[in-house]
Amino acid sequence: MNSGQDGREGPLAEFVALRQEIERRNVVQHALFVLQLTSAGAIFSFTLSGKAHAGFLLIIPVSAYMLCARYVEQQFGIQRAASYIKNEPSDRVPGGLGWEAWQVRHPEFVRGSTISASELITHHFPVNRNWGAHMDSRRAIQS
């Protein structure tokens, strides 16, 4: 066997390293999600323990925004790595790697793998989407 002479080992090692980076970012995303759920629940429970603690509820939107920003940062890192895998090492391996290209061709099997800024705003902050309708209904009730 002529190991190392066909030019596949470098791109395959790069692919493996990038897939490990994607996996690491997925683990960080999961940890951020768990931290958000846990911290929001703990803060909410603490505020229920007394009326004097109600001001602590103001921490939840700030922490949610910060953790969401970190979550989205991880998602964009995953997307950059996936795009690089699709465009760079795949072309240097005879026959290609195909994994990222397959995901792009079959989005129905890859739920939640991409996120855009507009999706972030409309899905994570639904108040922005319905604010006008909400205000109109309040005015109609008050009249």
C-alpha positions as CSV (number, residue, x, y, z in Angstrom):
1,M,0.0,0.0,0.0
2,N,1.2,3.4,-0.8
3,S,-0.2,5.2,2.3
4,G,0.0,9.0,2.1
5,Q,0.8,9.2,-1.6
6,D,-2.7,9.6,-3.0
7,G,-3.4,13.0,-1.4
8,R,-6.4,12.0,0.6
9,E,-5.0,11.9,4.1
10,G,-4.6,15.7,4.5
11,P,-8.1,16.7,3.4
12,L,-9.6,13.7,5.4
13,A,-7.7,14.8,8.5
14,E,-9.0,18.3,8.0
15,F,-12.5,17.0,7.6
16,V,-12.3,15.0,10.8
17,A,-10.9,18.1,12.7
18,L,-13.7,20.3,11.4
19,R,-16.4,17.7,12.2
20,Q,-14.9,17.6,15.8
21,E,-15.1,21.4,15.9
22,I,-18.8,21.2,14.9
23,E,-19.4,18.6,17.5
24,R,-17.7,20.7,20.2
25,R,-19.9,23.7,19.2
26,N,-23.0,21.5,19.4
27,V,-22.1,20.5,22.9
28,V,-21.5,24.2,23.9
29,Q,-24.9,25.0,22.4
30,H,-26.6,22.3,24.4
31,A,-24.9,23.6,27.6
32,L,-26.0,27.1,26.9
33,F,-29.6,26.0,26.4
34,V,-29.5,24.0,29.7
35,L,-27.9,27.0,31.5
36,Q,-30.7,29.3,30.2
37,L,-33.5,26.9,31.3
38,T,-31.9,26.3,34.7
39,S,-31.1,30.0,35.4
40,A,-34.5,31.2,34.3
41,G,-36.2,28.6,36.5
42,A,-34.0,29.4,39.5
43,I,-34.5,33.1,39.2
44,F,-38.2,32.7,38.8
45,S,-38.4,30.4,41.8
46,F,-36.4,32.8,43.9
47,T,-38.8,35.7,43.0
48,L,-41.8,33.6,44.0
49,S,-40.3,33.3,47.5
50,G,-41.2,36.9,48.4
51,K,-42.6,40.1,47.0
52,A,-39.4,41.9,47.8
53,H,-37.6,39.7,45.2
54,A,-39.8,40.7,42.2
55,G,-37.0,42.9,40.8
56,F,-34.9,39.9,40.2
57,L,-37.1,39.0,37.3
58,L,-35.4,41.8,35.3
59,I,-32.3,39.6,35.2
60,I,-34.1,37.0,33.0
61,P,-34.3,39.1,29.8
62,V,-30.7,40.3,30.1
63,S,-29.3,36.8,30.7
64,A,-31.5,35.3,28.0
65,Y,-30.3,37.8,25.5
66,M,-26.6,37.2,26.4
67,L,-27.0,33.5,26.3
68,C,-28.9,33.6,23.0
69,A,-26.1,35.7,21.5
70,R,-23.6,33.0,22.5
71,Y,-25.8,30.3,21.2
72,V,-26.2,32.1,17.8
73,E,-22.4,32.6,17.7
74,Q,-21.9,28.9,18.0
75,Q,-24.5,28.3,15.3
76,F,-22.7,30.7,12.9
77,G,-19.4,28.9,13.6
78,I,-21.0,25.6,12.8
79,Q,-22.4,27.0,9.5
80,R,-18.9,28.4,8.6
81,A,-17.3,25.1,9.2
82,A,-19.9,23.3,7.2
83,S,-19.6,25.7,4.3
84,Y,-15.8,25.3,4.4
85,I,-16.1,21.5,4.4
86,K,-18.5,21.6,1.4
87,N,-16.3,23.9,-0.6
88,E,-12.7,23.1,0.3
89,P,-11.7,19.6,1.5
90,S,-14.5,17.9,-0.4
91,D,-13.0,19.1,-3.7
92,R,-9.5,17.7,-2.8
93,V,-10.7,14.2,-2.1
94,P,-11.4,12.0,-5.1
95,G,-15.1,11.4,-5.2
96,G,-15.7,14.2,-2.6
97,L,-16.9,14.0,0.9
98,G,-20.5,14.7,0.2
99,W,-21.9,15.1,3.7
100,E,-22.4,18.8,3.7
101,A,-23.6,18.8,0.1
102,W,-26.1,16.1,1.0
103,Q,-27.4,18.2,3.9
104,V,-28.0,21.2,1.6
105,R,-29.8,19.0,-0.9
106,H,-32.0,17.4,1.8
107,P,-33.1,20.1,4.3
108,E,-36.1,18.1,5.3
109,F,-33.7,15.7,7.2
110,V,-31.6,18.5,8.8
111,R,-34.1,20.3,10.9
112,G,-32.7,23.4,12.6
113,S,-29.3,23.3,11.0
114,T,-29.4,26.9,9.7
115,I,-30.5,30.1,11.3
116,S,-30.6,33.6,9.8
117,A,-30.8,36.9,11.5
118,S,-34.4,37.4,10.4
119,E,-35.4,34.0,11.8
120,L,-33.7,34.8,15.0
121,I,-35.7,38.0,15.4
122,T,-39.1,36.5,14.3
123,H,-38.8,33.2,16.2
124,H,-37.0,34.2,19.4
125,F,-38.6,37.6,19.8
126,P,-42.2,37.1,18.6
127,V,-43.3,40.3,20.3
128,N,-41.7,42.3,17.5
129,R,-43.7,40.4,14.9
130,N,-47.2,40.9,16.5
131,W,-46.6,44.2,18.4
132,G,-48.8,46.3,16.1
133,A,-51.7,43.9,16.1
134,H,-51.5,43.7,19.9
135,M,-51.6,47.5,20.3
136,D,-54.5,47.8,17.9
137,S,-56.5,45.2,19.9
138,R,-55.8,47.0,23.2
139,R,-57.0,50.3,21.7
140,A,-60.2,48.6,20.5
141,I,-60.9,47.1,23.9
142,Q,-60.3,50.5,25.7
143,S,-62.6,52.4,23.3
